Amino acid sequence: MDVLVLKAWLNILGSENVLTDSATISATQTATFATTQRVLAVIRPGNCQDVQACVKIANQYKTPLYPISCGKNWGLGSRVPVEDNCVILELSRLNRIIDYNEKLAYITVEPGVTFRQVYEYLREQKSNLFVSVTGSSPYSSLVGNTLERGEGISPYGDRLAHVCGFEVVLPTGECVHTGFGRFANAKTTAVSRWGVGPYLDGIFTQSNLGIVTKMTMWLMPIPKYFQEFICVINDSYRLEKLIDTLQELVLQETIKSNSFTFWNCYKLLSRLGQYPWKLMGEKTPLSLKERKGIERWFGSGSLYSASREQGLAERRVIEQALEGQVDELIFADQDSKSDLLKENPSLGTPNDKTIKSTYWRKKTKIPLQIDPDRDGCGVIWLCVVFPFDGKQIVEALMSIESTVKSSKFEPNIAMSCTSGRSIQMFIAIMYDRNVPEEDQRAMECYERVFQQLIQEGYIPYRLGIQSMNSLPPAQDDYGKLISILKQGLDPNNILAPGRYDFRSDWPDQT
Ligand SMILES: Cc1cc2nc3c(=O)[nH]c(=O)nc-3n(C[C@H](O)[C@H](O)[C@H](O)COP(=O)(O)OP(=O)(O)OC[C@H]3O[C@@H](n4cnc5c(N)ncnc54)[C@H](O)[C@@H]3O)c2cc1C
């Protein structure tokens, strides 16, 4: 790398924010699966103007930048850039909560603001609102999660449906504001998503067309009456009908979107503890079918109601609908002493319980400071969306499970009812990166499932850095459109090369 480019960044950011030491570089080059990309440096701007200046320098010296917010994109690439020889633009110093409005229920944040920070801030304000958190780290970023089009727990979990007012530094260093944000005196930037004119927020998610330095996220009111319920089915043959029953309940909004989740037994076990090495005589994989004869599925739902009466009526509808379809059904409401309701992520309390599952196949204890990259936890996520249809989902599940089992991993699978029309499925391949050849075996397993799903017409909706070039070619001029946008916005190709960059099938690309 040109030393002049480093000097130029040093002049703006100071030596503490331009890092090239081997420990930093090696940490940022490490994901939860094998990667080969080299990182040249890490630069840490402190505000939007710094970001603009850094980007202009990157253009001058034609040095590619890879922006990250908190860098916890575990299972999908962590902090590692898609392509070799990038400089990481780390935005965690931009960590201000810029605006918050209790009445209109929104919060405006910079990319370094974490779910934990917002949770604590809202508690300090004695707010009656909460932010939709994820199963990932409390120290992950609202902006980073949104830009990946991640998925949250609770009715506001569809990120793009609940954010607006982006501030974006373009790849050439100019700054734009989406929605009404471009008007100096606009009073509706944080409360109205569309603005006037072309709607732009979407093109800055899952793309390499801009760096988001500010964003508003809408907050959900804590319901007057809250209940959780869990159900268990002892065998997957009952799953098809149960999925179809839930589809009706979600479509009619008795159960709200992103408020019901299915976990298979392996997902639950990995959440509860580590691999039973002793019981298994050090052998892998674990098969509950072989050991116990059954592979249970667990469902958990949340009910957000405006009153006790409404909640109890909704509960009755669900109990009737699920009668005879599940082996167990347990409800807990906010008045009960049940553990179900303690520190509940469905009401915006972030926790690291699910992230601990990344240590599933490790033989060492789970440390207090969780860091799957550092600790050699092997995790590869595959995120795919299905029509909300029991038959299609169960057929796909059977083939996924069979492929994963034949590769000698546990099929660790969860599903979330995103709407009455679609279900998202999260398949996690969990392993120990310190076991020789496991990296390769796990990636082969992932590739097989990935290709199998694509062949069946189920295209993943979110990609790990290893799969940016693995989608089938577009059957239309999509690649041309992306190519025109990218060339127009980023003529020097300096921003996040390769990230969701689907120009590859367009012959005219430069
Ligand atoms: C066990 C486990 C459970 C998980 N559960 C969930 C879950 O429930 N829901 C979910 O969505 N994910 C989940 N994840 C995946 C992941 O950990 C989260 O999505 C996490 O929020 C991403 O990390 P981050 O927020 O720090 O974003 P970052 O890593 O900072 O950002 C993600 C990517 O977005 C881009 N980006 C980030 N910031 C900017 C910016 N300001 N401008 C332009 N581009 C930017 C970069 O390409 C970056 O690599 C889970 C992972 C594991 C291992």
The ligand as an SDF file (V2000), in Angstrom:
LIG
                    3D

 53 58  0  0  0  0  0  0  0  0999 V2000
  -25.4630  -17.2890   16.9970 C   0  0  0  0  0  0  0  0  0  0  0  0
  -25.7580  -16.1340   16.0770 C   0  0  0  0  0  0  0  0  0  0  0  0
  -27.0080  -15.5360   16.1200 C   0  0  0  0  0  0  0  0  0  0  0  0
  -27.3060  -14.4900   15.2360 C   0  0  0  0  0  0  0  0  0  0  0  0
  -28.5530  -13.9610   15.2790 N   0  0  0  0  0  0  0  0  0  0  0  0
  -28.8920  -13.0200   14.3810 C   0  0  0  0  0  0  0  0  0  0  0  0
  -30.2190  -12.4930   14.3450 C   0  0  0  0  0  0  0  0  0  0  0  0
  -31.0840  -12.8660   15.1490 O   0  0  0  0  0  0  0  0  0  0  0  0
  -30.5100  -11.5720   13.4060 N   0  0  0  0  0  0  0  0  0  0  0  0
  -29.5630  -11.1080   12.5270 C   0  0  0  0  0  0  0  0  0  0  0  0
  -29.8740  -10.2590   11.6800 O   0  0  0  0  0  0  0  0  0  0  0  0
  -28.3140  -11.5850   12.5500 N   0  0  0  0  0  0  0  0  0  0  0  0
  -27.9390  -12.5130   13.4440 C   0  0  0  0  0  0  0  0  0  0  0  0
  -26.6450  -12.9830   13.4580 N   0  0  0  0  0  0  0  0  0  0  0  0
  -25.6750  -12.4770   12.4550 C   0  0  0  0  0  0  0  0  0  0  0  0
  -24.8760  -11.1990   12.9070 C   0  0  0  0  0  0  0  0  0  0  0  0
  -24.1490  -11.5000   14.0910 O   0  0  0  0  0  0  0  0  0  0  0  0
  -25.7660   -9.9570   13.0860 C   0  0  0  0  0  0  0  0  0  0  0  0
  -26.4760   -9.6870   11.9020 O   0  0  0  0  0  0  0  0  0  0  0  0
  -25.0130   -8.6770   13.4980 C   0  0  0  0  0  0  0  0  0  0  0  0
  -25.9590   -7.6590   13.7780 O   0  0  0  0  0  0  0  0  0  0  0  0
  -24.0710   -8.1620   12.4220 C   0  0  0  0  0  0  0  0  0  0  0  0
  -23.0110   -7.4800   13.0460 O   0  0  0  0  0  0  0  0  0  0  0  0
  -22.9740   -5.8890   13.2340 P   0  0  0  0  0  0  0  0  0  0  0  0
  -24.3270   -5.4290   13.6380 O   0  0  0  0  0  0  0  0  0  0  0  0
  -21.8410   -5.5750   14.1210 O   0  0  0  0  0  0  0  0  0  0  0  0
  -22.7580   -5.3600   11.7390 O   0  0  0  0  0  0  0  0  0  0  0  0
  -21.3780   -5.1460   10.9860 P   0  0  0  0  0  0  0  0  0  0  0  0
  -20.5720   -6.3910   11.0470 O   0  0  0  0  0  0  0  0  0  0  0  0
  -20.7190   -3.9060   11.4220 O   0  0  0  0  0  0  0  0  0  0  0  0
  -21.9550   -4.8980    9.5310 O   0  0  0  0  0  0  0  0  0  0  0  0
  -22.3870   -5.9160    8.6950 C   0  0  0  0  0  0  0  0  0  0  0  0
  -21.9430   -5.5970    7.2630 C   0  0  0  0  0  0  0  0  0  0  0  0
  -22.6900   -4.4620    6.7940 O   0  0  0  0  0  0  0  0  0  0  0  0
  -21.8540   -3.5580    6.0650 C   0  0  0  0  0  0  0  0  0  0  0  0
  -21.8390   -2.2990    6.8020 N   0  0  0  0  0  0  0  0  0  0  0  0
  -21.8230   -2.1820    8.1470 C   0  0  0  0  0  0  0  0  0  0  0  0
  -21.8870   -0.9030    8.4950 N   0  0  0  0  0  0  0  0  0  0  0  0
  -21.9320   -0.1880    7.3750 C   0  0  0  0  0  0  0  0  0  0  0  0
  -22.0550    1.2050    7.1220 C   0  0  0  0  0  0  0  0  0  0  0  0
  -22.1720    2.0720    8.1140 N   0  0  0  0  0  0  0  0  0  0  0  0
  -22.1070    1.6230    5.8370 N   0  0  0  0  0  0  0  0  0  0  0  0
  -22.0510    0.7270    4.8200 C   0  0  0  0  0  0  0  0  0  0  0  0
  -21.9360   -0.6140    5.0140 N   0  0  0  0  0  0  0  0  0  0  0  0
  -21.8950   -1.0670    6.2770 C   0  0  0  0  0  0  0  0  0  0  0  0
  -20.4820   -4.2010    5.9980 C   0  0  0  0  0  0  0  0  0  0  0  0
  -20.3300   -4.8910    4.7780 O   0  0  0  0  0  0  0  0  0  0  0  0
  -20.4820   -5.1690    7.1570 C   0  0  0  0  0  0  0  0  0  0  0  0
  -19.6490   -6.2780    6.9250 O   0  0  0  0  0  0  0  0  0  0  0  0
  -26.3160  -14.0220   14.3210 C   0  0  0  0  0  0  0  0  0  0  0  0
  -25.0510  -14.6110   14.3110 C   0  0  0  0  0  0  0  0  0  0  0  0
  -24.7760  -15.6620   15.1710 C   0  0  0  0  0  0  0  0  0  0  0  0
  -23.4100  -16.2930   15.1080 C   0  0  0  0  0  0  0  0  0  0  0  0
  1  2  1  0
  2  3  1  0
  2 52  2  0
  3  4  2  0
  4  5  1  0
  4 50  1  0
  5  6  2  0
  6  7  1  0
  6 13  1  0
  7  8  2  0
  7  9  1  0
  9 10  1  0
 10 11  2  0
 10 12  1  0
 12 13  2  0
 13 14  1  0
 14 15  1  0
 14 50  1  0
 15 16  1  0
 16 17  1  0
 16 18  1  0
 18 19  1  0
 18 20  1  0
 20 21  1  0
 20 22  1  0
 22 23  1  0
 23 24  1  0
 24 25  2  0
 24 26  1  0
 24 27  1  0
 27 28  1  0
 28 29  2  0
 28 30  1  0
 28 31  1  0
 31 32  1  0
 32 33  1  0
 33 34  1  0
 33 48  1  0
 34 35  1  0
 35 36  1  0
 35 46  1  0
 36 37  1  0
 36 45  1  0
 37 38  2  0
 38 39  1  0
 39 40  1  0
 39 45  2  0
 40 41  1  0
 40 42  2  0
 42 43  1  0
 43 44  2  0
 44 45  1  0
 46 47  1  0
 46 48  1  0
 48 49  1  0
 50 51  2  0
 51 52  1  0
 52 53  1  0
M  END
$$$$
